[in-house]
Amino acid sequence: MKVGFRRVATAELREAVAWYNLQQPGLGLELLKAVNATVQGILEHPQRWSVYHRSVRRASLHRFPYVLYYEIRPDNRIRVYRVVHASRDPLPVRDLLP
C-alpha cells in the first residue's frame, strides 16, 4: 500500500510543525515522527480506526492532539485528506471531505 497526502493536509501539517517549532525547537520534528508512526499504523491495519464520514476514517496521533482523516481507496492506496487539531469543530472538517 502507498500513502498520499492531499495538498491541504500537507499544508496543515507544515503549519503545525512550524507552530510546534516556535514553541520549542525540535518539537515539530517530534510531531512529524508521531504522524509517521500513525501512518505506519494505518498501513499495517488500515481498517483499525472507525469510519468518521462516508468512507473516511479518523486516526488519532499519540502525544499530539491531532487527527488524520484518511480513506482506503479502491486501488488499496491510502489518501490522507486532512491533518487537524483534535479540538477543532469536526463539522467544518466533514464539509471539506470528499
N, CA, C and O atoms as a GROMACS GRO file, in nm:
protein
  392
    1MET      N    1   0.083  -0.119   0.000
    1MET     CA    2   0.000   0.000   0.000
    1MET      C    3   0.087   0.125   0.000
    1MET      O    4   0.197   0.126   0.055
    2LYS      N    5   0.036   0.229  -0.062
    2LYS     CA    6   0.103   0.357  -0.064
    2LYS      C    7   0.014   0.460   0.003
    2LYS      O    8  -0.108   0.445   0.007
    3VAL      N    9   0.077   0.566   0.055
    3VAL     CA   10   0.006   0.674   0.121
    3VAL      C   11   0.031   0.803   0.045
    3VAL      O   12   0.144   0.834   0.008
    4GLY      N   13  -0.076   0.878   0.022
    4GLY     CA   14  -0.065   1.009  -0.039
    4GLY      C   15  -0.138   1.112   0.046
    4GLY      O   16  -0.242   1.082   0.104
    5PHE      N   17  -0.083   1.232   0.052
    5PHE     CA   18  -0.145   1.342   0.127
    5PHE      C   19  -0.200   1.444   0.028
    5PHE      O   20  -0.131   1.482  -0.066
    6ARG      N   21  -0.323   1.488   0.049
    6ARG     CA   22  -0.376   1.599  -0.029
    6ARG      C   23  -0.297   1.725   0.007
    6ARG      O   24  -0.236   1.733   0.114
    7ARG      N   25  -0.298   1.821  -0.083
    7ARG     CA   26  -0.224   1.945  -0.058
    7ARG      C   27  -0.266   2.012   0.071
    7ARG      O   28  -0.182   2.062   0.146
    8VAL      N   29  -0.396   2.013   0.098
    8VAL     CA   30  -0.444   2.079   0.220
    8VAL      C   31  -0.390   2.008   0.343
    8VAL      O   32  -0.357   2.074   0.442
    9ALA      N   33  -0.380   1.876   0.340
    9ALA     CA   34  -0.326   1.801   0.454
    9ALA      C   35  -0.178   1.832   0.473
    9ALA      O   36  -0.131   1.848   0.586
   10THR      N   37  -0.104   1.841   0.363
   10THR     CA   38   0.037   1.876   0.371
   10THR      C   39   0.055   2.016   0.427
   10THR      O   40   0.143   2.039   0.510
   11ALA      N   41  -0.028   2.108   0.382
   11ALA     CA   42  -0.020   2.246   0.433
   11ALA      C   43  -0.054   2.252   0.581
   11ALA      O   44   0.012   2.324   0.657
   12GLU      N   45  -0.154   2.178   0.623
   12GLU     CA   46  -0.192   2.176   0.765
   12GLU      C   47  -0.078   2.119   0.849
   12GLU      O   48  -0.050   2.170   0.958
   13LEU      N   49  -0.014   2.015   0.799
   13LEU     CA   50   0.096   1.955   0.872
   13LEU      C   51   0.215   2.050   0.881
   13LEU      O   52   0.276   2.063   0.987
   14ARG      N   53   0.247   2.116   0.773
   14ARG     CA   54   0.357   2.214   0.775
   14ARG      C   55   0.330   2.326   0.875
   14ARG      O   56   0.420   2.368   0.948
   15GLU      N   57   0.208   2.373   0.876
   15GLU     CA   58   0.170   2.480   0.969
   15GLU      C   59   0.184   2.434   1.114
   15GLU      O   60   0.234   2.508   1.198
   16ALA      N   61   0.141   2.312   1.142
   16ALA     CA   62   0.151   2.258   1.278
   16ALA      C   63   0.297   2.239   1.318
   16ALA      O   64   0.335   2.271   1.430
   17VAL      N   65   0.378   2.187   1.227
   17VAL     CA   66   0.521   2.168   1.255
   17VAL      C   67   0.587   2.302   1.285
   17VAL      O   68   0.663   2.313   1.382
   18ALA      N   69   0.558   2.403   1.204
   18ALA     CA   70   0.616   2.535   1.227
   18ALA      C   71   0.573   2.590   1.363
   18ALA      O   72   0.654   2.648   1.435
   19TRP      N   73   0.447   2.574   1.397
   19TRP     CA   74   0.397   2.625   1.526
   19TRP      C   75   0.468   2.556   1.642
   19TRP      O   76   0.511   2.622   1.737
   20TYR      N   77   0.480   2.423   1.635
   20TYR     CA   78   0.547   2.350   1.744
   20TYR      C   79   0.695   2.387   1.752
   20TYR      O   80   0.750   2.394   1.862
   21ASN      N   81   0.758   2.410   1.640
   21ASN     CA   82   0.900   2.451   1.643
   21ASN      C   83   0.917   2.589   1.706
   21ASN      O   84   1.021   2.617   1.766
   22LEU      N   85   0.818   2.675   1.692
   22LEU     CA   86   0.823   2.805   1.760
   22LEU      C   87   0.809   2.790   1.910
   22LEU      O   88   0.867   2.867   1.987
   23GLN      N   89   0.732   2.692   1.952
   23GLN     CA   90   0.712   2.668   2.094
   23GLN      C   91   0.838   2.613   2.159
   23GLN      O   92   0.879   2.652   2.268
   24GLN      N   93   0.900   2.519   2.085
   24GLN     CA   94   1.023   2.456   2.134
   24GLN      C   95   1.098   2.397   2.015
   24GLN      O   96   1.043   2.312   1.945
   25PRO      N   97   1.219   2.441   1.990
   25PRO     CA   98   1.293   2.388   1.875
   25PRO      C   99   1.300   2.234   1.880
   25PRO      O  100   1.332   2.175   1.983
   26GLY      N  101   1.270   2.173   1.766
   26GLY     CA  102   1.273   2.027   1.757
   26GLY      C  103   1.140   1.961   1.784
   26GLY      O  104   1.122   1.843   1.751
   27LEU      N  105   1.046   2.034   1.843
   27LEU     CA  106   0.917   1.973   1.874
   27LEU      C  107   0.838   1.943   1.747
   27LEU      O  108   0.761   1.847   1.743
   28GLY      N  109   0.857   2.024   1.644
   28GLY     CA  110   0.793   1.996   1.515
   28GLY      C  111   0.838   1.863   1.457
   28GLY      O  112   0.758   1.791   1.397
   29LEU      N  113   0.966   1.831   1.476
   29LEU     CA  114   1.016   1.701   1.431
   29LEU      C  115   0.948   1.588   1.506
   29LEU      O  116   0.918   1.483   1.449
   30GLU      N  117   0.923   1.609   1.634
   30GLU     CA  118   0.851   1.507   1.713
   30GLU      C  119   0.709   1.487   1.660
   30GLU      O  120   0.658   1.375   1.657
   31LEU      N  121   0.645   1.597   1.619
   31LEU     CA  122   0.513   1.585   1.558
   31LEU      C  123   0.520   1.503   1.430
   31LEU      O  124   0.437   1.416   1.407
   32LEU      N  125   0.620   1.532   1.347
   32LEU     CA  126   0.637   1.453   1.224
   32LEU      C  127   0.656   1.306   1.253
   32LEU      O  128   0.603   1.220   1.182
   33LYS      N  129   0.732   1.275   1.357
   33LYS     CA  130   0.752   1.135   1.396
   33LYS      C  131   0.620   1.071   1.438
   33LYS      O  132   0.594   0.955   1.406
   34ALA      N  133   0.538   1.147   1.510
   34ALA     CA  134   0.408   1.096   1.552
   34ALA      C  135   0.317   1.072   1.432
   34ALA      O  136   0.244   0.972   1.428
   35VAL      N  137   0.321   1.162   1.335
   35VAL     CA  138   0.242   1.143   1.212
   35VAL      C  139   0.292   1.019   1.138
   35VAL      O  140   0.211   0.938   1.094
   36ASN      N  141   0.423   1.005   1.125
   36ASN     CA  142   0.479   0.888   1.057
   36ASN      C  143   0.440   0.758   1.127
   36ASN      O  144   0.410   0.659   1.061
   37ALA      N  145   0.441   0.758   1.260
   37ALA     CA  146   0.402   0.638   1.335
   37ALA      C  147   0.255   0.605   1.311
   37ALA      O  148   0.218   0.488   1.297
   38THR      N  149   0.172   0.708   1.306
   38THR     CA  150   0.029   0.685   1.281
   38THR      C  151   0.008   0.634   1.139
   38THR      O  152  -0.072   0.543   1.117
   39VAL      N  153   0.078   0.692   1.044
   39VAL     CA  154   0.067   0.646   0.905
   39VAL      C  155   0.113   0.500   0.895
   39VAL      O  156   0.052   0.421   0.824
   40GLN      N  157   0.220   0.466   0.965
   40GLN     CA  158   0.266   0.328   0.964
   40GLN      C  159   0.160   0.235   1.022
   40GLN      O  160   0.137   0.126   0.970
   41GLY      N  161   0.094   0.279   1.129
   41GLY     CA  162  -0.015   0.201   1.187
   41GLY      C  163  -0.130   0.184   1.089
   41GLY      O  164  -0.191   0.077   1.081
   42ILE      N  165  -0.160   0.289   1.014
   42ILE     CA  166  -0.266   0.280   0.913
   42ILE      C  167  -0.227   0.180   0.805
   42ILE      O  168  -0.309   0.101   0.759
   43LEU      N  169  -0.100   0.184   0.763
   43LEU     CA  170  -0.055   0.090   0.661
   43LEU      C  171  -0.064  -0.054   0.709
   43LEU      O  172  -0.100  -0.144   0.632
   44GLU      N  173  -0.032  -0.077   0.835
   44GLU     CA  174  -0.035  -0.213   0.890
   44GLU      C  175  -0.178  -0.262   0.914
   44GLU      O  176  -0.207  -0.380   0.893
   45HIS      N  177  -0.266  -0.172   0.958
   45HIS     CA  178  -0.404  -0.209   0.989
   45HIS      C  179  -0.497  -0.097   0.944
   45HIS      O  180  -0.548  -0.022   1.028
   46PRO      N  181  -0.520  -0.083   0.814
   46PRO     CA  182  -0.593   0.032   0.762
   46PRO      C  183  -0.737   0.046   0.814
   46PRO      O  184  -0.790   0.156   0.817
   47GLN      N  185  -0.798  -0.063   0.853
   47GLN     CA  186  -0.937  -0.056   0.899
   47GLN      C  187  -0.948  -0.050   1.052
   47GLN      O  188  -1.057  -0.064   1.106
   48ARG      N  189  -0.838  -0.029   1.118
   48ARG     CA  190  -0.836  -0.023   1.265
   48ARG      C  191  -0.923   0.091   1.318
   48ARG      O  192  -0.994   0.073   1.417
   49TRP      N  193  -0.917   0.206   1.254
   49TRP     CA  194  -0.993   0.322   1.302
   49TRP      C  195  -1.131   0.322   1.239
   49TRP      O  196  -1.149   0.279   1.125
   50SER      N  197  -1.227   0.368   1.314
   50SER     CA  198  -1.365   0.364   1.268
   50SER      C  199  -1.393   0.470   1.161
   50SER      O  200  -1.321   0.569   1.149
   51VAL      N  201  -1.498   0.445   1.086
   51VAL     CA  202  -1.539   0.538   0.981
   51VAL      C  203  -1.597   0.662   1.048
   51VAL      O  204  -1.680   0.653   1.139
   52TYR      N  205  -1.552   0.777   1.000
   52TYR     CA  206  -1.597   0.906   1.053
   52TYR      C  207  -1.709   0.963   0.966
   52TYR      O  208  -1.811   1.009   1.018
   53HIS      N  209  -1.690   0.959   0.835
   53HIS     CA  210  -1.787   1.018   0.741
   53HIS      C  211  -1.774   0.946   0.608
   53HIS      O  212  -1.666   0.944   0.548
   54ARG      N  213  -1.882   0.887   0.564
   54ARG     CA  214  -1.882   0.806   0.442
   54ARG      C  215  -1.774   0.699   0.455
   54ARG      O  216  -1.786   0.610   0.540
   55SER      N  217  -1.670   0.704   0.373
   55SER     CA  218  -1.563   0.604   0.382
   55SER      C  219  -1.436   0.660   0.443
   55SER      O  220  -1.332   0.595   0.442
   56VAL      N  221  -1.444   0.781   0.497
   56VAL     CA  222  -1.327   0.846   0.557
   56VAL      C  223  -1.316   0.808   0.704
   56VAL      O  224  -1.413   0.812   0.779
   57ARG      N  225  -1.195   0.772   0.743
   57ARG     CA  226  -1.167   0.730   0.880
   57ARG      C  227  -1.088   0.838   0.952
   57ARG      O  228  -1.027   0.925   0.889
   58ARG      N  229  -1.089   0.831   1.085
   58ARG     CA  230  -1.023   0.932   1.168
   58ARG      C  231  -0.925   0.861   1.262
   58ARG      O  232  -0.965   0.784   1.348
   59ALA      N  233  -0.795   0.887   1.242
   59ALA     CA  234  -0.690   0.825   1.324
   59ALA      C  235  -0.626   0.931   1.414
   59ALA      O  236  -0.580   1.034   1.365
   60SER      N  237  -0.622   0.905   1.542
   60SER     CA  238  -0.561   0.999   1.638
   60SER      C  239  -0.412   0.973   1.652
   60SER      O  240  -0.366   0.860   1.646
   61LEU      N  241  -0.338   1.082   1.670
   61LEU     CA  242  -0.195   1.070   1.695
   61LEU      C  243  -0.171   1.048   1.844
   61LEU      O  244  -0.252   1.089   1.928
   62HIS      N  245  -0.060   0.984   1.875
   62HIS     CA  246  -0.017   0.972   2.014
   62HIS      C  247   0.065   1.096   2.047
   62HIS      O  248   0.140   1.146   1.964
   63ARG      N  249   0.051   1.144   2.167
   63ARG     CA  250   0.127   1.256   2.222
   63ARG      C  251   0.082   1.393   2.175
   63ARG      O  252   0.092   1.490   2.250
   64PHE      N  253   0.033   1.404   2.054
   64PHE     CA  254  -0.009   1.533   2.000
   64PHE      C  255  -0.160   1.531   1.974
   64PHE      O  256  -0.214   1.428   1.935
   65PRO      N  257  -0.228   1.643   1.996
   65PRO     CA  258  -0.373   1.646   1.979
   65PRO      C  259  -0.416   1.668   1.834
   65PRO      O  260  -0.486   1.764   1.803
   66TYR      N  261  -0.373   1.579   1.747
   66TYR     CA  262  -0.406   1.590   1.606
   66TYR      C  263  -0.467   1.459   1.557
   66TYR      O  264  -0.442   1.352   1.613
   67VAL      N  265  -0.548   1.471   1.453
   67VAL     CA  266  -0.607   1.353   1.390
   67VAL      C  267  -0.581   1.359   1.240
   67VAL      O  268  -0.572   1.466   1.180
   68LEU      N  269  -0.570   1.242   1.181
   68LEU     CA  270  -0.558   1.228   1.036
   68LEU      C  271  -0.690   1.175   0.983
   68LEU      O  272  -0.741   1.074   1.031
   69TYR      N  273  -0.745   1.242   0.886
   69TYR     CA  274  -0.865   1.194   0.817
   69TYR      C  275  -0.817   1.129   0.689
   69TYR      O  276  -0.755   1.194   0.605
   70TYR      N  277  -0.847   1.000   0.674
   70TYR     CA  278  -0.794   0.926   0.560
   70TYR      C  279  -0.898   0.831   0.504
   70TYR      O  280  -1.000   0.802   0.567
   71GLU      N  281  -0.869   0.784   0.385
   71GLU     CA  282  -0.958   0.690   0.318
   71GLU      C  283  -0.876   0.579   0.255
   71GLU      O  284  -0.766   0.602   0.204
   72ILE      N  285  -0.930   0.459   0.259
   72ILE     CA  286  -0.870   0.346   0.188
   72ILE      C  287  -0.933   0.346   0.049
   72ILE      O  288  -1.052   0.319   0.034
   73ARG      N  289  -0.854   0.376  -0.050
   73ARG     CA  290  -0.905   0.389  -0.186
   73ARG      C  291  -0.927   0.250  -0.249
   73ARG      O  292  -0.869   0.152  -0.202
   74PRO      N  293  -1.010   0.242  -0.352
   74PRO     CA  294  -1.034   0.112  -0.418
   74PRO      C  295  -0.906   0.048  -0.473
   74PRO      O  296  -0.899  -0.074  -0.485
   75ASP      N  297  -0.806   0.130  -0.507
   75ASP     CA  298  -0.680   0.076  -0.558
   75ASP      C  299  -0.584   0.039  -0.444
   75ASP      O  300  -0.465   0.019  -0.467
   76ASN      N  301  -0.637   0.031  -0.320
   76ASN     CA  302  -0.561  -0.002  -0.200
   76ASN      C  303  -0.458   0.102  -0.162
   76ASN      O  304  -0.363   0.072  -0.090
   77ARG      N  305  -0.474   0.223  -0.208
   77ARG     CA  306  -0.390   0.333  -0.164
   77ARG      C  307  -0.460   0.404  -0.049
   77ARG      O  308  -0.583   0.407  -0.041
   78ILE      N  309  -0.380   0.459   0.038
   78ILE     CA  310  -0.432   0.538   0.150
   78ILE      C  311  -0.422   0.685   0.111
   78ILE      O  312  -0.316   0.731   0.067
   79ARG      N  313  -0.530   0.758   0.126
   79ARG     CA  314  -0.531   0.901   0.094
   79ARG      C  315  -0.561   0.978   0.220
   79ARG      O  316  -0.668   0.963   0.278
   80VAL      N  317  -0.466   1.061   0.264
   80VAL     CA  318  -0.485   1.145   0.382
   80VAL      C  319  -0.543   1.278   0.334
   80VAL      O  320  -0.481   1.350   0.256
   81TYR      N  321  -0.663   1.307   0.382
   81TYR     CA  322  -0.733   1.428   0.337
   81TYR      C  323  -0.704   1.549   0.424
   81TYR      O  324  -0.694   1.661   0.374
   82ARG      N  325  -0.692   1.528   0.554
   82ARG     CA  326  -0.674   1.640   0.646
   82ARG      C  327  -0.584   1.598   0.761
   82ARG      O  328  -0.580   1.481   0.798
   83VAL      N  329  -0.512   1.695   0.818
   83VAL     CA  330  -0.436   1.680   0.942
   83VAL      C  331  -0.485   1.794   1.030
   83VAL      O  332  -0.448   1.910   1.009
   84VAL      N  333  -0.568   1.762   1.129
   84VAL     CA  334  -0.643   1.864   1.201
   84VAL      C  335  -0.623   1.851   1.352
   84VAL      O  336  -0.614   1.741   1.406
   85HIS      N  337  -0.616   1.966   1.418
   85HIS     CA  338  -0.610   1.967   1.565
   85HIS      C  339  -0.738   1.905   1.619
   85HIS      O  340  -0.847   1.935   1.570
   86ALA      N  341  -0.727   1.820   1.717
   86ALA     CA  342  -0.840   1.744   1.768
   86ALA      C  343  -0.948   1.832   1.832
   86ALA      O  344  -1.064   1.790   1.839
   87SER      N  345  -0.913   1.951   1.878
   87SER     CA  346  -1.013   2.037   1.941
   87SER      C  347  -1.093   2.117   1.840
   87SER      O  348  -1.187   2.186   1.877
   88ARG      N  349  -1.057   2.107   1.713
   88ARG     CA  350  -1.130   2.179   1.610
   88ARG      C  351  -1.268   2.118   1.592
   88ARG      O  352  -1.284   1.996   1.601
   89ASP      N  353  -1.366   2.201   1.568
   89ASP     CA  354  -1.503   2.155   1.546
   89ASP      C  355  -1.504   2.059   1.426
   89ASP      O  356  -1.465   2.098   1.317
   90PRO      N  357  -1.548   1.935   1.445
   90PRO     CA  358  -1.542   1.838   1.335
   90PRO      C  359  -1.640   1.864   1.221
   90PRO      O  360  -1.621   1.812   1.112
   91LEU      N  361  -1.744   1.944   1.242
   91LEU     CA  362  -1.841   1.966   1.135
   91LEU      C  363  -1.781   2.037   1.014
   91LEU      O  364  -1.806   1.994   0.901
   92PRO      N  365  -1.702   2.144   1.031
   92PRO     CA  366  -1.640   2.203   0.913
   92PRO      C  367  -1.545   2.106   0.842
   92PRO      O  368  -1.533   2.110   0.720
   93VAL      N  369  -1.478   2.021   0.917
   93VAL     CA  370  -1.390   1.922   0.854
   93VAL      C  371  -1.472   1.829   0.768
   93VAL      O  372  -1.433   1.798   0.656
   94ARG      N  373  -1.586   1.785   0.819
   94ARG     CA  374  -1.672   1.694   0.744
   94ARG      C  375  -1.712   1.758   0.612
   94ARG      O  376  -1.719   1.690   0.509
   95ASP      N  377  -1.740   1.887   0.615
   95ASP     CA  378  -1.780   1.957   0.493
   95ASP      C  379  -1.668   1.961   0.390
   95ASP      O  380  -1.696   1.974   0.271
   96LEU      N  381  -1.544   1.951   0.433
   96LEU     CA  382  -1.430   1.961   0.341
   96LEU      C  383  -1.382   1.825   0.290
   96LEU      O  384  -1.293   1.818   0.206
   97LEU      N  385  -1.440   1.718   0.340
   97LEU     CA  386  -1.401   1.585   0.297
   97LEU      C  387  -1.476   1.549   0.168
   97LEU      O  388  -1.582   1.605   0.140
   98PRO      N  389  -1.421   1.456   0.093
   98PRO     CA  390  -1.488   1.416  -0.034
   98PRO      C  391  -1.618   1.344  -0.009
   98PRO      O  392  -1.686   1.304  -0.104
   0.00000   0.00000   0.00000
